[in-house]
Amino acid sequence: MEANKKFEAGQTLTYAEFPNQFVYDRESRVWHPRKRGYSIGRLNYVPPGTGDIYYMRILLAVQRGCTTYEYIRTVNGIIYSNFQDACYSMGLLCDDREFIAAINEVAELASGHQLRKLFAMLLISNSISNPERVWNATWTLLADGILYERRKALKNQGLNMTDDELKNLCLIEIEKILNSNARSLRDYQSMPYPEMSHVRLFQNKLIEEELAYDTNELTHTNLYTEQKMTHEQRLVFDEILNAITITDESTCNIKHDSLKAELLIQSSLIIWDEAPMLNKMCFEALDRTLRDLMSITDQHKTHQPFGGKVVVLGGDFRQILPVIPKGSRHDILTSAINSSHLWSFCKVLKLHTNMRLLMSSLDQDESEMKRFANWILDVGNGNIGSVVGDESEVEIPNDLLITTPDDPLSHLVDFAYPNLLQNMSDYRYFQSRAILAPTLESVEKVNDFVLTIFPGMEKEYLSSDTTCQADENEDVRQEWFTPEFLNDIKCSGLPNHKLTLKPGVAVMLLRNIDQTSGLCNGTRLIVNDLGSNVIGATVVTGRNIGDKVYIPRMNLIPSDSGLPFKFQRRQFPLTVCFAMTINKSQGQSLSHVGLYLPKSVFTHGQLYVALSRVKSRSGLRVLILDEDGNPKSSTTNVVFKEVFNNI
Ligand SMILES: Nc1ncnc2c1ncn2[C@@H]1O[C@H](COP(=O)(O)OP(=O)(O)OP(=O)(O)O)[C@@H](O)[C@H]1O
């Protein structure tokens, strides 16, 4: 701390970084700027439960240029009276207080309905350790608007309610939101369950929603899309419809103890898109579940694949196959759906026309479009380039390339997001544009780059990372997991420890948080409010475009971090998404795609998926870099051809 007062260089360093640039002179017992050599700083392990020293250690890992103990506990100009409070204000602790604060923060901006959704989101993500305490502290806010709605519904402006009545109605509203996400207040032991007797009894909300068709609108859409169907699409459509036989049982209200089971039992058709991307075990699990469930209604169904349901598996085997961490080609191929014992029951129906290109080519040269579509197919089939094993080197046509040697990444960004600053307030602008890259590292590089050119004040959100006590592995010791170690963990589907945002930036949800409100893994949003405990954002993709939502921090446990222990990160389930991984883009149709390849793709189908997201050739640009960072014109394509053998 004394050296930080004396030397300017120390003011940008954390406690652990300090020995990188300073050396300790034992004789004079002072630190001097380092002239040569390198040393790694390390903070000793301090177990939680040691009190203030534990919190001070957490702060020392992030606070820079500390000159006094007081400085260590100063955050955003506020001097906290103890290290624990300073940690909490930086988001470095997991504590239910932040959820109470989040609900209070949103109460200033949003309706009671939005607050109840926020509370349900927190319950669904299992982020609150004591839900009842949060409920007791916030129920008056959560019940906002309920009395008003009730007075309106009963046409009685003089209506009054006791606190218990209000609480009951508020809990019923929360229960409805939970039910539509296949959850219930009964799943949270400490939470009170509402008295339902005097309100219309709940049906299964999942089934209600599935059956809540707007018949007029559907008839209209159906007529319109049926007319537009190609001959091939019509054959597939008829085949599927003819396979569905609706029986009496399928409409019976079969009692079972779970809402999802009931929905499955009653459904006639299950459509599972992007099927080749999932591990065959997912389908085998569904098969077993359906056989088991359907045998309740008919014993014979236990012997039928998927319990006799019609299951449509959509997908393209040229696209990305299951992701098996550190898996070999053999592991990937044997985990694909066409290696499953269920595959022999499947009937393959093929569609050959690239409708994505065809539909927007009406005002373009048709032969040019067909040439482009065939080139993409050749990439997908692994039929072009100099093939060596699974890999080939594919030459990208010149007009699709970014070749400018000077700052090529900014040219790619300009192509995908032209006039970004003028368009940033138009959320439709972000809907069908993306930069795609093969790895998280390259995606992060592009996002950081775009964030720096984006105007506005940055706000940094730090996560609180802990190991999961319940999953302790005897072979690993707690003291290995210093906060810095946990903070450094980066893995797919998990937000980083440090999330930097600005108002107006495009972000993507990394979790399903409320599927009925269209808040799913992959939904894109534009950030509006950067609060202390919540982030307000507008939905820009999916069926809830334009909706304003409030997102709290959540406890996120990566299912596959590749680490021999489980850990939990409490962070906003968001990532900046001007750029996204190619894997994440599968299934999307985009008008402008910038493909960034500082390193080549590494697995089957990635190049094909990236090239086939566009609606027109003119909507695609590719930037391939050599080892020295200079643009080049060819790149690696990976195709595991055996996957096509039995389709
Ligand atoms: N018959 C049709 N008439 C008009 N547009 C169509 C027709 N069929 C498909 N499209 C359009 O083509 C685009 C691609 O369709 P869709 O996303 O269903 O393809 P997909 O096979 O799932 O693609 P992928 O798996 O590569 O993501 C969409 O914009 C869709 O609206």
The ligand as an SDF file (V2000), in Angstrom:
LIG
                    3D

 31 33  0  0  0  0  0  0  0  0999 V2000
  -42.6970  -22.7580  -49.1240 N   0  0  0  0  0  0  0  0  0  0  0  0
  -42.1100  -21.6710  -48.6840 C   0  0  0  0  0  0  0  0  0  0  0  0
  -42.4860  -20.4570  -49.1070 N   0  0  0  0  0  0  0  0  0  0  0  0
  -41.8940  -19.3380  -48.6640 C   0  0  0  0  0  0  0  0  0  0  0  0
  -40.8690  -19.3140  -47.7850 N   0  0  0  0  0  0  0  0  0  0  0  0
  -40.4310  -20.4850  -47.3250 C   0  0  0  0  0  0  0  0  0  0  0  0
  -41.0230  -21.7200  -47.7280 C   0  0  0  0  0  0  0  0  0  0  0  0
  -40.3660  -22.7280  -47.0900 N   0  0  0  0  0  0  0  0  0  0  0  0
  -39.4180  -22.1360  -46.3100 C   0  0  0  0  0  0  0  0  0  0  0  0
  -39.4470  -20.7920  -46.4510 N   0  0  0  0  0  0  0  0  0  0  0  0
  -38.5580  -19.7890  -45.7960 C   0  0  0  0  0  0  0  0  0  0  0  0
  -37.2090  -20.2280  -45.8950 O   0  0  0  0  0  0  0  0  0  0  0  0
  -36.4490  -19.8630  -44.7180 C   0  0  0  0  0  0  0  0  0  0  0  0
  -35.7600  -21.0930  -44.1300 C   0  0  0  0  0  0  0  0  0  0  0  0
  -36.7350  -21.9760  -43.6220 O   0  0  0  0  0  0  0  0  0  0  0  0
  -36.4890  -22.8440  -42.3050 P   0  0  0  0  0  0  0  0  0  0  0  0
  -35.8320  -21.9840  -41.2610 O   0  0  0  0  0  0  0  0  0  0  0  0
  -37.7450  -23.5470  -41.9930 O   0  0  0  0  0  0  0  0  0  0  0  0
  -35.4190  -23.8640  -42.8710 O   0  0  0  0  0  0  0  0  0  0  0  0
  -34.5950  -24.9800  -42.1410 P   0  0  0  0  0  0  0  0  0  0  0  0
  -34.5610  -26.1520  -43.0420 O   0  0  0  0  0  0  0  0  0  0  0  0
  -35.0850  -25.1880  -40.7430 O   0  0  0  0  0  0  0  0  0  0  0  0
  -33.1540  -24.3600  -42.1250 O   0  0  0  0  0  0  0  0  0  0  0  0
  -31.8800  -24.7080  -41.1920 P   0  0  0  0  0  0  0  0  0  0  0  0
  -32.0710  -26.0550  -40.5920 O   0  0  0  0  0  0  0  0  0  0  0  0
  -30.7240  -24.6300  -42.1340 O   0  0  0  0  0  0  0  0  0  0  0  0
  -31.8110  -23.6140  -40.2090 O   0  0  0  0  0  0  0  0  0  0  0  0
  -37.4350  -19.2280  -43.7720 C   0  0  0  0  0  0  0  0  0  0  0  0
  -37.2720  -17.8210  -43.8810 O   0  0  0  0  0  0  0  0  0  0  0  0
  -38.8120  -19.7020  -44.2870 C   0  0  0  0  0  0  0  0  0  0  0  0
  -39.8200  -18.7780  -44.0010 O   0  0  0  0  0  0  0  0  0  0  0  0
  1  2  1  0
  2  3  1  0
  2  7  2  0
  3  4  2  0
  4  5  1  0
  5  6  2  0
  6  7  1  0
  6 10  1  0
  7  8  1  0
  8  9  2  0
  9 10  1  0
 10 11  1  0
 11 12  1  0
 11 30  1  0
 12 13  1  0
 13 14  1  0
 13 28  1  0
 14 15  1  0
 15 16  1  0
 16 17  2  0
 16 18  1  0
 16 19  1  0
 19 20  1  0
 20 21  2  0
 20 22  1  0
 20 23  1  0
 23 24  1  0
 24 25  2  0
 24 26  1  0
 24 27  1  0
 28 29  1  0
 28 30  1  0
 30 31  1  0
M  END
$$$$
